[in-house]
Structures are given as structure tokens and as C-alpha cells.
Amino acid sequence: MRAVEISQYGSSDVLKAVTRPNLVEPALGSGEVLIRVRAAGINRPDVLQRQGFYSAPPGISDLPGLEIAGEIVSGDLSHSDNFFSLGVGHRVCALVAGGAYAEYCIAPLAQCLPVPKGLSDVEAASLPETFFTVWSNVFDRARLGLDGRGREILLVHGGSSGIGVAAIQIATALGHEVIVTVGDGAKAKACRDLGAVLAINYKEQDFVEVVKAHTEGQGVNVILDMVAGSYLNRDINCLADDGRIVIIAHQGGKTSELDVSQVLRRRLTITGSTLRARSVEFKGAIARALRAYVWPLIESGKIKPVIHEVFRLEAAAQAHAMMESSQHIGKIVLTINEI
């Protein structure tokens, strides 16, 4: 099968197109299926893996890539986790822990979702990694709007990223207000077009001051932070009482200073997570929640995939270079087995 592998750690040009033994008849485990991949999404963790900072969990393919769309070829379709009654030939998108940059990929059946009605394979491949991440962190961990809180305000750093556009649309569709930080005017407009009530250019404005002014000093309820570093203390300064911060990456640095007195006095919560190494059962629960709450919003057109550019599999290095440039709005996707 055709695939793209990481030949050594380094810049995007270490991604090499290769031919590997065909996986048409692999030794599938219990609850696993083989998917003929039509498209695969590109995500920031793929870049980190290529650079040597985010290794695949034990037993997972060394090939990069965390999300796919395609058709089920074979596998354990009688497994108890087959919540969606999926079968051979069904079009699915799936969250995987690795191996997406290839013509075939093994996925836990519990992490497969039917392709939403009306979506192409490219659009479907752009969903799993970002939608699983947003749901797990914003709704499961930070409890946006849950526990009787009603309508709340979410602040998303990096609003034009794949994670950002997913968070804007899901939270807005579920009745919440979203504020984002972005790096330029074009990204700000794109985020407003997706439903953000306010897009702050962090290069020109202090997001803490703008948030406080917008909320009349009350602050936001939840912050989705992929920057960390120096942002953490500033996040605290624009949180409402009982506010929650969820950290999902640390592009701004691994260490932070924070005002602990505010955490205590205002009952703030600071948490974080990574998804890749979590159990199939954990990810399967997220898949079921997405199918119940988010898939109907996609199929009704209230949430739409945002695709910045599509590359062929063999151009994965160029796709990574675009990801690292941070010039994209939404998702970057590879096409693999085109119909």
C-alpha cells in the first residue's frame, strides 16, 4: 500500500512516500476494523510527532495521522461497541491513534462514526480529531453550559485553527457565546462568519482588556487554551468566578506563573488533557456523544466543515509546511484513494 512515513525526526521534508506491505488481510484485534482510506486530516500533533516530540503509543502504527474517512473493508463487526450498526462497505470517519497517512488503516470500531449525510470524504476526514478534542475538553471537562449553568461564554485561543473553528461552531450551535483570539484580520472575519461574537487580534490588542470590556467586567466562563505559557495568568485575569480553563497544548511554553490567590478566592478550575493515549472505551463514549448532539447539527447544516486546502498523499510534506506556517483557516486534508 502507498503510505507516508517519518524517515527521521526533523522538518517537513523528512516525510517520505513509501510502499508498505498491503493491509487488506491484517491480523485485526477484537473490536477493530480495516478501513480503505479516502482522505486523512492533518493536525498539529502530526507535526509534533514528525519533530520527535509526540511519539505514538505502544503498539500503534509508526505512520503519522490521527483521523480518516473511507469505507470499512473487514473486521470485527459483531463487537458490542458497534453502537452505530456499521458494516462492510459503510462510509465512516474515525479517530485513530496513528497510521492515517496510508491507503489502509486499522481503527477501533467504537471510534468510527457514520459519515454525516451530505458530506464528502474530505469533509468527513476533517472532523474526528478536532471534534473529539473539543467535545472532550469543552463539554466533558469544562462542562460548558452543563450542571444547570445555561448559556455561557467560551473564549478560544487560536480561533481560526481546526480546533478553533470546531469549537466556535459547536458551542454557538448549542446556544453559547464564543470569543476568539486570532493573528490577523482575515482570520478574525472568518471566525465572526462562523459565529464568534468577538474576534480579538492578539497582535494589536490585549485580549484581557477586550474581554473584560465586552463582558462588562464579568469575564468568560470557559477558556480553551492551546498556548499556555505566559497566557495562563492572563487567562485567569479574564475568567469569571467559578470559571474553567482547559489546556490542550503548550505552544507558548511548558511552564507558567499564576496567581494562586485568584484560583482560591474565585473558585477557578485549571485542567487539561491529551486524547491520543486514552482508552478505546473513553473515546467510544465521546463518539456516542458526538453522534447524539453534534452529528444532527452537521446534517442540518448548522455546523459545516471548514477546509483550507487539500493535498494528495504524496504531498504530505507540503501540507505540513502549510500547517507550520499558521496561515490556514480550518483544516488541511490529504486525499488518498479517490473514487
SEDRENPA-914966 format. One record per residue (C-alpha): residue number from 0; residue in one letter; x, y, z. Coordinates in Angstrom, 2 decimals, always signed. Layout:
{k:NUM, r:a, x:X, y:Y, z:Z}
...
END
This chain:
{k:0, r:m, x:+0.00, y:+0.00, z:+0.00}
{k:1, r:r, x:+1.05, y:+3.61, z:-0.51}
{k:2, r:a, x:+1.87, y:+5.47, z:+2.68}
{k:3, r:v, x:+3.85, y:+8.42, z:+4.02}
{k:4, r:e, x:+6.30, y:+7.76, z:+6.82}
{k:5, r:i, x:+8.59, y:+9.83, z:+9.03}
{k:6, r:s, x:+12.04, y:+8.89, z:+7.73}
{k:7, r:q, x:+13.74, y:+10.69, z:+10.63}
{k:8, r:y, x:+12.82, y:+13.48, z:+13.00}
{k:9, r:g, x:+13.06, y:+16.94, z:+11.54}
{k:10, r:s, x:+11.45, y:+19.44, z:+9.18}
{k:11, r:s, x:+8.56, y:+18.66, z:+6.85}
{k:12, r:d, x:+10.83, y:+17.23, z:+4.14}
{k:13, r:v, x:+11.53, y:+14.15, z:+6.29}
{k:14, r:l, x:+8.06, y:+12.90, z:+5.31}
{k:15, r:k, x:+8.62, y:+10.31, z:+2.58}
{k:16, r:a, x:+6.19, y:+8.49, z:+0.29}
{k:17, r:v, x:+6.79, y:+4.73, z:+0.56}
{k:18, r:t, x:+5.22, y:+1.40, z:-0.35}
{k:19, r:r, x:+4.50, y:-0.96, z:+2.52}
{k:20, r:p, x:+3.01, y:-4.48, z:+2.73}
{k:21, r:n, x:-0.72, y:-4.40, z:+1.98}
{k:22, r:l, x:-3.04, y:-4.41, z:+5.00}
{k:23, r:v, x:-6.02, y:-5.95, z:+3.20}
{k:24, r:e, x:-5.75, y:-9.04, z:+5.42}
{k:25, r:p, x:-4.18, y:-7.79, z:+8.65}
{k:26, r:a, x:-4.39, y:-9.51, z:+12.00}
{k:27, r:l, x:-7.22, y:-7.39, z:+13.38}
{k:28, r:g, x:-7.84, y:-7.35, z:+17.10}
{k:29, r:s, x:-11.16, y:-7.61, z:+18.89}
{k:30, r:g, x:-13.39, y:-4.68, z:+18.04}
{k:31, r:e, x:-11.11, y:-3.46, z:+15.22}
{k:32, r:v, x:-11.92, y:-2.82, z:+11.56}
{k:33, r:l, x:-9.87, y:-2.24, z:+8.44}
{k:34, r:i, x:-10.70, y:+0.95, z:+6.56}
{k:35, r:r, x:-9.81, y:+1.77, z:+2.97}
{k:36, r:v, x:-8.82, y:+5.38, z:+3.45}
{k:37, r:r, x:-10.17, y:+8.04, z:+1.09}
{k:38, r:a, x:-8.91, y:+11.09, z:+3.00}
{k:39, r:a, x:-6.94, y:+11.91, z:+6.15}
{k:40, r:g, x:-6.81, y:+15.09, z:+8.19}
{k:41, r:i, x:-3.62, y:+16.94, z:+9.12}
{k:42, r:n, x:-3.28, y:+18.06, z:+12.74}
{k:43, r:r, x:-0.73, y:+19.83, z:+14.90}
{k:44, r:p, x:+0.13, y:+16.59, z:+16.79}
{k:45, r:d, x:+1.25, y:+15.10, z:+13.45}
{k:46, r:v, x:+3.81, y:+17.90, z:+13.21}
{k:47, r:l, x:+4.97, y:+17.27, z:+16.78}
{k:48, r:q, x:+5.37, y:+13.55, z:+16.06}
{k:49, r:r, x:+7.42, y:+14.35, z:+12.96}
{k:50, r:q, x:+9.64, y:+16.61, z:+15.06}
{k:51, r:g, x:+10.18, y:+13.88, z:+17.68}
{k:52, r:f, x:+8.06, y:+15.39, z:+20.46}
{k:53, r:y, x:+4.92, y:+13.22, z:+20.39}
{k:54, r:s, x:+5.55, y:+9.51, z:+19.89}
{k:55, r:a, x:+2.81, y:+7.06, z:+19.03}
{k:56, r:p, x:+1.58, y:+4.95, z:+21.97}
{k:57, r:p, x:+2.98, y:+1.39, z:+22.26}
{k:58, r:g, x:+1.56, y:-0.99, z:+19.67}
{k:59, r:i, x:+0.33, y:+1.80, z:+17.36}
{k:60, r:s, x:+1.50, y:+2.27, z:+13.77}
{k:61, r:d, x:+4.57, y:+4.45, z:+13.32}
{k:62, r:l, x:+2.85, y:+6.19, z:+10.41}
{k:63, r:p, x:+1.51, y:+9.64, z:+11.30}
{k:64, r:g, x:-2.12, y:+10.73, z:+11.16}
{k:65, r:l, x:-4.99, y:+10.71, z:+13.65}
{k:66, r:e, x:-8.18, y:+10.92, z:+11.58}
{k:67, r:i, x:-9.53, y:+9.29, z:+8.45}
{k:68, r:a, x:-12.58, y:+8.85, z:+6.24}
{k:69, r:g, x:-13.26, y:+5.90, z:+3.98}
{k:70, r:e, x:-15.06, y:+2.56, z:+3.81}
{k:71, r:i, x:-14.97, y:-0.42, z:+6.12}
{k:72, r:v, x:-13.31, y:-3.36, z:+4.34}
{k:73, r:s, x:-13.41, y:-6.04, z:+7.05}
{k:74, r:g, x:-13.14, y:-6.60, z:+10.76}
{k:75, r:d, x:-14.94, y:-7.47, z:+13.97}
{k:76, r:l, x:-18.39, y:-6.11, z:+13.16}
{k:77, r:s, x:-20.21, y:-8.11, z:+15.84}
{k:78, r:h, x:-18.36, y:-6.41, z:+18.67}
{k:79, r:s, x:-20.51, y:-4.98, z:+21.46}
{k:80, r:d, x:-19.14, y:-1.49, z:+20.80}
{k:81, r:n, x:-20.81, y:-1.36, z:+17.35}
{k:82, r:f, x:-23.22, y:+1.28, z:+18.58}
{k:83, r:f, x:-23.96, y:+2.62, z:+15.10}
{k:84, r:s, x:-24.63, y:-0.75, z:+13.37}
{k:85, r:l, x:-21.79, y:-0.24, z:+10.91}
{k:86, r:g, x:-20.93, y:-2.88, z:+8.33}
{k:87, r:v, x:-18.63, y:-3.70, z:+5.42}
{k:88, r:g, x:-18.86, y:-1.03, z:+2.71}
{k:89, r:h, x:-20.23, y:+1.64, z:+5.05}
{k:90, r:r, x:-18.70, y:+5.09, z:+4.77}
{k:91, r:v, x:-17.17, y:+6.16, z:+8.08}
{k:92, r:c, x:-14.86, y:+8.68, z:+9.61}
{k:93, r:a, x:-12.71, y:+7.56, z:+12.51}
{k:94, r:l, x:-10.36, y:+8.78, z:+15.20}
{k:95, r:v, x:-7.18, y:+6.69, z:+15.24}
{k:96, r:a, x:-4.02, y:+6.81, z:+17.33}
{k:97, r:g, x:-1.78, y:+6.67, z:+14.25}
{k:98, r:g, x:-1.47, y:+5.24, z:+10.76}
{k:99, r:a, x:-3.77, y:+7.61, z:+8.85}
{k:100, r:y, x:-1.30, y:+8.59, z:+6.12}
{k:101, r:a, x:-1.84, y:+5.37, z:+4.17}
{k:102, r:e, x:-4.21, y:+3.61, z:+1.78}
{k:103, r:y, x:-5.45, y:+1.33, z:+4.58}
{k:104, r:c, x:-5.75, y:+1.95, z:+8.30}
{k:105, r:i, x:-6.92, y:-0.08, z:+11.29}
{k:106, r:a, x:-9.41, y:+1.63, z:+13.62}
{k:107, r:p, x:-11.33, y:+0.59, z:+16.73}
{k:108, r:l, x:-14.95, y:+0.19, z:+15.68}
{k:109, r:a, x:-16.02, y:+2.19, z:+18.75}
{k:110, r:q, x:-14.15, y:+5.21, z:+17.36}
{k:111, r:c, x:-15.86, y:+5.06, z:+13.96}
{k:112, r:l, x:-18.79, y:+7.30, z:+13.13}
{k:113, r:p, x:-21.01, y:+7.22, z:+10.04}
{k:114, r:v, x:-20.12, y:+9.97, z:+7.58}
{k:115, r:p, x:-22.72, y:+12.72, z:+8.14}
{k:116, r:k, x:-25.29, y:+12.89, z:+5.36}
{k:117, r:g, x:-24.23, y:+15.19, z:+2.54}
{k:118, r:l, x:-20.52, y:+15.32, z:+3.41}
{k:119, r:s, x:-17.66, y:+14.32, z:+1.12}
{k:120, r:d, x:-14.81, y:+12.10, z:+2.30}
{k:121, r:v, x:-12.54, y:+15.15, z:+2.53}
{k:122, r:e, x:-15.05, y:+16.97, z:+4.72}
{k:123, r:a, x:-15.63, y:+13.89, z:+6.88}
{k:124, r:a, x:-11.89, y:+13.35, z:+7.38}
{k:125, r:s, x:-11.61, y:+16.85, z:+8.83}
{k:126, r:l, x:-13.94, y:+16.06, z:+11.74}
{k:127, r:p, x:-12.73, y:+13.38, z:+14.18}
{k:128, r:e, x:-9.56, y:+14.75, z:+15.82}
{k:129, r:t, x:-10.89, y:+18.27, z:+16.35}
{k:130, r:f, x:-14.48, y:+17.35, z:+17.21}
{k:131, r:f, x:-13.45, y:+14.61, z:+19.66}
{k:132, r:t, x:-10.97, y:+17.03, z:+21.27}
{k:133, r:v, x:-13.44, y:+19.91, z:+21.56}
{k:134, r:w, x:-16.23, y:+17.77, z:+22.96}
{k:135, r:s, x:-13.97, y:+16.02, z:+25.48}
{k:136, r:n, x:-12.44, y:+19.22, z:+26.78}
{k:137, r:v, x:-15.04, y:+21.97, z:+26.41}
{k:138, r:f, x:-18.10, y:+19.93, z:+27.32}
{k:139, r:d, x:-16.90, y:+16.89, z:+29.30}
{k:140, r:r, x:-14.07, y:+18.50, z:+31.28}
{k:141, r:a, x:-15.05, y:+22.18, z:+31.40}
{k:142, r:r, x:-18.81, y:+21.43, z:+31.48}
{k:143, r:l, x:-19.73, y:+24.37, z:+29.26}
{k:144, r:g, x:-23.41, y:+25.12, z:+29.87}
{k:145, r:l, x:-23.91, y:+21.97, z:+31.93}
{k:146, r:d, x:-24.72, y:+21.47, z:+35.61}
{k:147, r:g, x:-27.56, y:+23.99, z:+35.36}
{k:148, r:r, x:-25.35, y:+26.85, z:+34.15}
{k:149, r:g, x:-27.34, y:+27.59, z:+30.99}
{k:150, r:r, x:-25.87, y:+29.94, z:+28.37}
{k:151, r:e, x:-22.16, y:+30.66, z:+28.97}
{k:152, r:i, x:-19.27, y:+32.46, z:+27.29}
{k:153, r:l, x:-16.37, y:+30.49, z:+25.80}
{k:154, r:l, x:-13.00, y:+32.04, z:+24.91}
{k:155, r:v, x:-10.95, y:+30.10, z:+22.35}
{k:156, r:h, x:-7.30, y:+30.90, z:+21.68}
{k:157, r:g, x:-6.38, y:+30.17, z:+18.07}
{k:158, r:g, x:-9.90, y:+30.62, z:+16.77}
{k:159, r:s, x:-9.03, y:+30.00, z:+13.11}
{k:160, r:s, x:-7.30, y:+26.66, z:+13.74}
{k:161, r:g, x:-9.03, y:+23.35, z:+13.14}
{k:162, r:i, x:-9.79, y:+23.13, z:+16.86}
{k:163, r:g, x:-10.93, y:+26.75, z:+16.88}
{k:164, r:v, x:-13.42, y:+26.53, z:+14.03}
{k:165, r:a, x:-14.89, y:+23.35, z:+15.53}
{k:166, r:a, x:-15.24, y:+24.96, z:+18.97}
{k:167, r:i, x:-16.85, y:+28.10, z:+17.55}
{k:168, r:q, x:-19.44, y:+26.17, z:+15.60}
{k:169, r:i, x:-20.31, y:+23.53, z:+18.19}
{k:170, r:a, x:-20.61, y:+25.97, z:+21.08}
{k:171, r:t, x:-22.56, y:+28.52, z:+19.04}
{k:172, r:a, x:-24.95, y:+25.88, z:+17.69}
{k:173, r:l, x:-25.61, y:+24.73, z:+21.25}
{k:174, r:g, x:-26.54, y:+28.26, z:+22.31}
{k:175, r:h, x:-23.34, y:+29.65, z:+23.83}
{k:176, r:e, x:-21.40, y:+32.84, z:+23.08}
{k:177, r:v, x:-17.89, y:+32.46, z:+21.67}
{k:178, r:i, x:-14.97, y:+34.91, z:+21.74}
{k:179, r:v, x:-11.71, y:+34.07, z:+19.95}
{k:180, r:t, x:-8.17, y:+35.33, z:+19.65}
{k:181, r:v, x:-6.55, y:+35.35, z:+16.19}
{k:182, r:g, x:-3.45, y:+36.70, z:+14.47}
{k:183, r:d, x:-4.84, y:+38.83, z:+11.64}
{k:184, r:g, x:-7.91, y:+40.49, z:+10.19}
{k:185, r:a, x:-8.75, y:+37.77, z:+7.67}
{k:186, r:k, x:-8.82, y:+35.16, z:+10.42}
{k:187, r:a, x:-10.94, y:+37.47, z:+12.58}
{k:188, r:k, x:-13.51, y:+37.84, z:+9.81}
{k:189, r:a, x:-13.59, y:+34.10, z:+9.18}
{k:190, r:c, x:-14.26, y:+33.42, z:+12.86}
{k:191, r:r, x:-17.04, y:+36.01, z:+13.00}
{k:192, r:d, x:-18.58, y:+34.48, z:+9.90}
{k:193, r:l, x:-18.62, y:+31.13, z:+11.72}
{k:194, r:g, x:-20.49, y:+32.62, z:+14.67}
{k:195, r:a, x:-17.92, y:+34.15, z:+17.03}
{k:196, r:v, x:-19.37, y:+37.31, z:+18.60}
{k:197, r:l, x:-15.92, y:+38.83, z:+19.00}
{k:198, r:a, x:-12.55, y:+38.13, z:+17.35}
{k:199, r:i, x:-9.56, y:+39.75, z:+19.05}
{k:200, r:n, x:-6.32, y:+40.29, z:+17.13}
{k:201, r:y, x:-3.81, y:+39.46, z:+19.87}
{k:202, r:k, x:-1.04, y:+41.24, z:+17.94}
{k:203, r:e, x:-2.87, y:+44.55, z:+18.21}
{k:204, r:q, x:-5.00, y:+44.27, z:+21.35}
{k:205, r:d, x:-4.70, y:+42.98, z:+24.91}
{k:206, r:f, x:-7.25, y:+40.17, z:+24.94}
{k:207, r:v, x:-7.75, y:+40.52, z:+28.72}
{k:208, r:e, x:-8.79, y:+44.16, z:+28.41}
{k:209, r:v, x:-11.05, y:+43.47, z:+25.42}
{k:210, r:v, x:-12.74, y:+40.51, z:+27.13}
{k:211, r:k, x:-13.35, y:+42.47, z:+30.31}
{k:212, r:a, x:-14.82, y:+45.37, z:+28.35}
{k:213, r:h, x:-17.04, y:+43.08, z:+26.30}
{k:214, r:t, x:-18.33, y:+41.24, z:+29.37}
{k:215, r:e, x:-18.68, y:+44.42, z:+31.49}
{k:216, r:g, x:-16.04, y:+43.17, z:+33.88}
{k:217, r:q, x:-17.62, y:+39.77, z:+34.48}
{k:218, r:g, x:-15.22, y:+37.69, z:+32.38}
{k:219, r:v, x:-15.76, y:+34.47, z:+30.44}
{k:220, r:n, x:-16.86, y:+31.14, z:+31.88}
{k:221, r:v, x:-14.61, y:+28.74, z:+29.96}
{k:222, r:i, x:-11.29, y:+29.15, z:+28.14}
{k:223, r:l, x:-9.94, y:+26.62, z:+25.65}
{k:224, r:d, x:-6.20, y:+27.27, z:+25.63}
{k:225, r:m, x:-3.68, y:+25.72, z:+23.25}
{k:226, r:v, x:-0.99, y:+28.33, z:+24.06}
{k:227, r:a, x:-0.35, y:+28.05, z:+27.83}
{k:228, r:g, x:+2.99, y:+29.62, z:+28.84}
{k:229, r:s, x:+2.54, y:+33.33, z:+29.58}
{k:230, r:y, x:-1.14, y:+33.11, z:+28.61}
{k:231, r:l, x:-2.16, y:+31.19, z:+31.73}
{k:232, r:n, x:-2.04, y:+34.09, z:+34.17}
{k:233, r:r, x:-3.76, y:+36.35, z:+31.62}
{k:234, r:d, x:-6.43, y:+33.68, z:+31.20}
{k:235, r:i, x:-7.09, y:+33.79, z:+34.93}
{k:236, r:n, x:-7.46, y:+37.56, z:+34.77}
{k:237, r:c, x:-10.31, y:+37.33, z:+32.26}
{k:238, r:l, x:-12.20, y:+34.44, z:+33.87}
{k:239, r:a, x:-15.49, y:+34.91, z:+35.64}
{k:240, r:d, x:-15.89, y:+33.50, z:+39.16}
{k:241, r:d, x:-16.18, y:+29.70, z:+39.01}
{k:242, r:g, x:-14.51, y:+29.85, z:+35.58}
{k:243, r:r, x:-12.69, y:+26.93, z:+34.00}
{k:244, r:i, x:-9.55, y:+26.79, z:+31.86}
{k:245, r:v, x:-8.80, y:+23.72, z:+29.75}
{k:246, r:i, x:-5.27, y:+23.45, z:+28.35}
{k:247, r:i, x:-4.86, y:+21.16, z:+25.33}
{k:248, r:a, x:-1.40, y:+22.22, z:+24.09}
{k:249, r:h, x:+1.51, y:+24.41, z:+25.15}
{k:250, r:q, x:+2.65, y:+26.23, z:+22.03}
{k:251, r:g, x:+3.61, y:+29.18, z:+24.25}
{k:252, r:g, x:+5.75, y:+27.11, z:+26.61}
{k:253, r:k, x:+5.52, y:+24.31, z:+29.17}
{k:254, r:t, x:+5.86, y:+26.47, z:+32.28}
{k:255, r:s, x:+3.60, y:+29.23, z:+33.57}
{k:256, r:e, x:+3.23, y:+31.56, z:+36.53}
{k:257, r:l, x:-0.20, y:+32.06, z:+38.03}
{k:258, r:d, x:-1.89, y:+33.99, z:+40.77}
{k:259, r:v, x:-2.94, y:+31.19, z:+43.10}
{k:260, r:s, x:-4.87, y:+33.59, z:+45.31}
{k:261, r:q, x:-7.34, y:+34.19, z:+42.47}
{k:262, r:v, x:-7.75, y:+30.46, z:+41.94}
{k:263, r:l, x:-8.67, y:+30.05, z:+45.60}
{k:264, r:r, x:-10.74, y:+33.15, z:+46.11}
{k:265, r:r, x:-12.77, y:+32.89, z:+42.89}
{k:266, r:r, x:-13.08, y:+29.08, z:+42.83}
{k:267, r:l, x:-11.33, y:+28.69, z:+39.47}
{k:268, r:t, x:-10.54, y:+25.38, z:+37.80}
{k:269, r:i, x:-7.44, y:+24.73, z:+35.68}
{k:270, r:t, x:-7.34, y:+21.40, z:+33.90}
{k:271, r:g, x:-6.04, y:+19.84, z:+30.73}
{k:272, r:s, x:-5.82, y:+16.65, z:+28.75}
{k:273, r:t, x:-4.37, y:+14.76, z:+25.83}
{k:274, r:l, x:-6.53, y:+12.32, z:+23.92}
{k:275, r:r, x:-4.25, y:+10.04, z:+21.94}
{k:276, r:a, x:-3.35, y:+7.56, z:+24.69}
{k:277, r:r, x:-6.82, y:+7.33, z:+26.25}
{k:278, r:s, x:-8.68, y:+4.03, z:+26.11}
{k:279, r:v, x:-10.97, y:+2.89, z:+23.32}
{k:280, r:e, x:-13.82, y:+2.91, z:+25.83}
{k:281, r:f, x:-13.15, y:+6.54, z:+26.68}
{k:282, r:k, x:-13.03, y:+7.61, z:+23.03}
{k:283, r:g, x:-16.06, y:+5.48, z:+22.21}
{k:284, r:a, x:-18.09, y:+7.41, z:+24.77}
{k:285, r:i, x:-17.10, y:+10.66, z:+23.03}
{k:286, r:a, x:-18.13, y:+9.17, z:+19.67}
{k:287, r:r, x:-21.59, y:+8.37, z:+21.03}
{k:288, r:a, x:-21.98, y:+11.89, z:+22.43}
{k:289, r:l, x:-20.95, y:+13.43, z:+19.10}
{k:290, r:r, x:-23.45, y:+11.24, z:+17.25}
{k:291, r:a, x:-26.23, y:+12.28, z:+19.62}
{k:292, r:y, x:-25.55, y:+16.01, z:+19.94}
{k:293, r:v, x:-23.31, y:+17.18, z:+17.08}
{k:294, r:w, x:-23.98, y:+14.95, z:+14.04}
{k:295, r:p, x:-27.60, y:+16.21, z:+13.75}
{k:296, r:l, x:-26.24, y:+19.79, z:+13.69}
{k:297, r:i, x:-23.87, y:+18.87, z:+10.85}
{k:298, r:e, x:-26.58, y:+17.10, z:+8.87}
{k:299, r:s, x:-28.91, y:+20.09, z:+9.28}
{k:300, r:g, x:-26.21, y:+22.48, z:+8.02}
{k:301, r:k, x:-25.80, y:+24.36, z:+11.30}
{k:302, r:i, x:-22.20, y:+23.15, z:+11.50}
{k:303, r:k, x:-20.07, y:+22.94, z:+8.34}
{k:304, r:p, x:-16.55, y:+21.56, z:+7.88}
{k:305, r:v, x:-14.04, y:+24.30, z:+7.07}
{k:306, r:i, x:-11.39, y:+23.04, z:+4.63}
{k:307, r:h, x:-8.48, y:+25.35, z:+3.86}
{k:308, r:e, x:-6.65, y:+23.20, z:+1.30}
{k:309, r:v, x:-6.47, y:+19.63, z:+0.05}
{k:310, r:f, x:-3.22, y:+17.83, z:-0.90}
{k:311, r:r, x:-2.54, y:+14.43, z:-2.38}
{k:312, r:l, x:-0.95, y:+11.88, z:-0.05}
{k:313, r:e, x:+2.46, y:+12.22, z:-1.69}
{k:314, r:a, x:+2.41, y:+15.96, z:-0.95}
{k:315, r:a, x:+2.16, y:+15.47, z:+2.81}
{k:316, r:a, x:+5.38, y:+17.45, z:+3.32}
{k:317, r:q, x:+3.81, y:+20.49, z:+1.67}
{k:318, r:a, x:+0.70, y:+20.05, z:+3.80}
{k:319, r:h, x:+2.85, y:+20.03, z:+6.96}
{k:320, r:a, x:+4.68, y:+23.15, z:+5.80}
{k:321, r:m, x:+1.36, y:+24.91, z:+5.43}
{k:322, r:m, x:+0.29, y:+23.77, z:+8.90}
{k:323, r:e, x:+3.50, y:+25.17, z:+10.39}
{k:324, r:s, x:+3.07, y:+28.48, z:+8.58}
{k:325, r:s, x:-0.16, y:+29.05, z:+10.57}
{k:326, r:q, x:-1.64, y:+30.78, z:+7.52}
{k:327, r:h, x:-4.51, y:+28.32, z:+7.22}
{k:328, r:i, x:-8.10, y:+28.79, z:+8.37}
{k:329, r:g, x:-9.72, y:+25.49, z:+9.31}
{k:330, r:k, x:-8.43, y:+22.10, z:+8.25}
{k:331, r:i, x:-5.80, y:+20.76, z:+5.86}
{k:332, r:v, x:-6.63, y:+17.36, z:+4.38}
{k:333, r:l, x:-4.85, y:+14.65, z:+2.36}
{k:334, r:t, x:-6.66, y:+12.68, z:-0.37}
{k:335, r:i, x:-5.57, y:+9.08, z:-0.71}
{k:336, r:n, x:-7.88, y:+6.63, z:-2.52}
{k:337, r:e, x:-10.03, y:+8.85, z:-4.67}
{k:338, r:i, x:-13.23, y:+7.39, z:-6.12}
END
